[in-house]
């Protein structure tokens, strides 16, 4: 469900590029639906772990992992809300979609972070080495996301006096909210490594 939230952000960015704000709002509702479903799954998993006899010695780590995964969905919902709350000025959108580092590239990088994290978590039950390797790939993808974020912030900030202040602030907040999704994925990947280290020690 968390990954579906992120994938829907990609659809929203495409709709925003076309300035289809009605569709952006509809897609934001889809993100909210997925986030709510992720919350339900999170709650159920926490209850199962708390009541079960499994994960001896690592229960807190798995609970932390669940919390961080849920944060991916939460951060996605926050980013979707920023995109949908008001149309962003056309000139600001142009700055977000021009050049090598674009908001499309940012969302693709975030999607890569989360997709690789999913692989890492899946390998926890079958191959510890691959779980760690995939976690390290998440770290690299998150670094790329940070670089893209920095370039986007620099670009729109250079034009802040040429655009409506509200659109500038909205675009800046959107970039930071999207980056929060990648940060949450990186936090999850660190926990995967922690779990592997404890499991093999």
C-alpha positions in Angstrom: 0.0 0.0 0.0 2.9 2.4 0.8 4.4 1.6 -2.6 1.0 2.3 -4.3 0.9 5.7 -2.6 4.3 6.5 -4.2 3.3 5.2 -7.6 0.2 7.4 -7.5 2.4 10.4 -6.8 4.0 9.7 -10.2 0.6 9.9 -11.9 -0.1 13.2 -10.0 3.2 14.7 -11.3 2.2 13.8 -14.9 -1.2 15.4 -14.4 0.3 18.5 -12.8 2.7 18.9 -15.8 -0.5 19.0 -18.0 -2.1 21.4 -15.5 -5.0 19.1 -15.2 -5.9 20.2 -11.6 -9.2 18.3 -11.5 -7.3 15.0 -12.1 -4.6 16.0 -9.6 -7.3 16.3 -6.9 -8.9 13.0 -7.9 -5.5 11.3 -7.7 -4.8 12.9 -4.3 -7.9 11.1 -3.1 -6.5 7.8 -4.4 -3.3 8.4 -2.4 -5.4 9.1 0.7 -7.3 5.9 0.2 -4.1 3.9 -0.1 -2.7 5.7 2.9 -5.7 4.7 5.0 -5.4 1.1 3.9 -1.7 1.2 4.8 -2.7 2.5 8.3 -5.1 -0.4 8.7 -2.5 -3.0 7.7 0.0 -1.3 10.0 -2.4 -1.6 12.9 -3.2 -5.2 12.2 0.5 -6.1 11.9 1.4 -4.4 15.1 -1.3 -6.4 16.9 -0.1 -9.7 15.4 3.5 -9.0 16.4 2.6 -7.8 19.9 0.5 -10.9 20.5 2.6 -13.4 18.8 5.6 -15.5 19.9 7.7 -14.8 16.8 10.6 -12.4 16.2 12.1 -13.2 19.6 14.6 -10.6 20.5 13.8 -8.4 17.5 10.2 -7.6 18.1 10.9 -3.9 18.6 13.0 -3.7 15.4 10.1 -5.1 13.4 7.7 -2.7 15.0 10.0 0.1 14.1 10.2 -1.1 10.6 6.4 -1.2 10.3 6.3 2.4 11.7 8.8 3.6 9.1 7.0 1.9 6.2 3.8 3.6 7.4 5.7 6.9 7.3 6.3 6.4 3.6 2.6 6.3 3.1 2.0 9.3 5.4 4.7 11.4 3.6 3.2 10.5 0.3 -0.2 11.7 1.4 1.3 14.9 2.6 3.0 15.5 -0.8 -0.3 14.7 -2.6 -2.1 17.2 -0.4 0.4 19.9 -1.3 0.0 19.2 -5.0 -3.8 19.2 -4.8 -4.4 22.2 -2.5 -4.1 24.9 -5.2 -2.9 25.2 -8.8 0.8 26.1 -9.1 1.6 29.1 -11.3 2.5 28.1 -14.9 6.0 29.7 -14.6 6.8 27.9 -11.4 5.8 24.6 -13.1 8.1 25.4 -16.0 11.0 25.7 -13.5 10.1 22.3 -12.0 10.0 20.5 -15.4 12.9 22.1 -17.2 16.6 21.0 -17.3 18.2 17.7 -16.3 16.8 17.6 -12.7 13.0 17.8 -12.9 10.3 17.0 -10.5 9.5 14.0 -12.7 13.0 12.7 -12.2 12.7 13.4 -8.4 9.5 11.2 -8.2 11.1 8.5 -10.4 14.1 8.4 -8.0 11.7 8.2 -5.0 9.8 5.4 -6.7 13.1 3.6 -7.2 14.0 4.0 -3.5 10.7 2.4 -2.4 10.7 -0.4 -5.0 14.2 -1.4 -4.0 13.2 -1.2 -0.3 10.3 -3.6 -1.1 12.8 -6.1 -2.6 15.0 -5.7 0.5 12.2 -6.4 2.9 11.1 -9.4 0.8 14.6 -10.9 0.9 14.6 -10.7 4.8 12.8 -14.1 4.8 15.0 -15.8 2.2 18.4 -14.2 1.7 20.1 -12.0 4.3 22.9 -11.0 1.9 20.5 -9.8 -0.8 18.4 -8.0 1.8 21.5 -6.0 2.9 22.6 -5.4 -0.7 19.2 -4.0 -1.6 19.2 -1.8 1.5 22.5 -0.3 0.4 21.0 0.4 -3.0 18.2 2.3 -1.3 20.8 4.5 0.4 22.4 5.3 -3.0 19.0 6.1 -4.6 18.2 8.4 -1.6 21.4 10.2 -2.2 20.4 10.8 -5.8 17.1 12.1 -4.6 18.8 14.5 -2.3 20.9 15.8 -5.3 17.8 16.3 -7.4 16.0 18.0 -4.6 18.9 20.4 -4.1 19.0 21.4 -7.7 15.2 22.0 -7.9 15.3 24.2 -4.8 18.2 26.2 -6.1 16.4 26.6 -9.5 13.1 27.8 -8.1 14.8 30.0 -5.5 16.7 31.8 -8.2 13.4 32.9 -9.7 11.4 33.5 -6.5 11.0 37.3 -7.2 9.5 36.6 -10.6 6.6 34.5 -9.4 3.7 34.5 -7.1 4.9 34.0 -3.5 2.2 31.4 -2.8 3.2 29.3 -5.8 6.8 29.5 -4.9 6.2 28.4 -1.4 3.9 25.6 -2.5 6.5 24.3 -5.0 9.2 24.4 -2.4 7.1 22.6 0.2 6.2 20.0 -2.4 9.8 19.3 -3.1 10.6 18.9 0.6 7.5 16.7 1.2 8.5 14.4 -1.7 12.0 14.2 -0.3 10.5 13.1 3.1 9.2 10.0 1.3 12.7 9.0 0.2 14.0 9.8 3.7 11.5 7.4 5.2 12.5 4.7 2.7 16.2 5.2 3.7 15.2 4.8 7.4 13.5 1.5 6.6 16.6 0.3 4.8 18.7 1.0 7.8 16.4 -1.0 9.9 16.6 -3.9 7.5 20.3 -4.0 8.0 19.9 -3.8 11.8 17.5 -6.8 11.7 19.9 -8.9 9.5 22.8 -8.1 11.9 20.8 -9.2 14.9 19.4 -12.3 13.1 22.9 -13.7 12.2 24.7 -12.7 15.4 
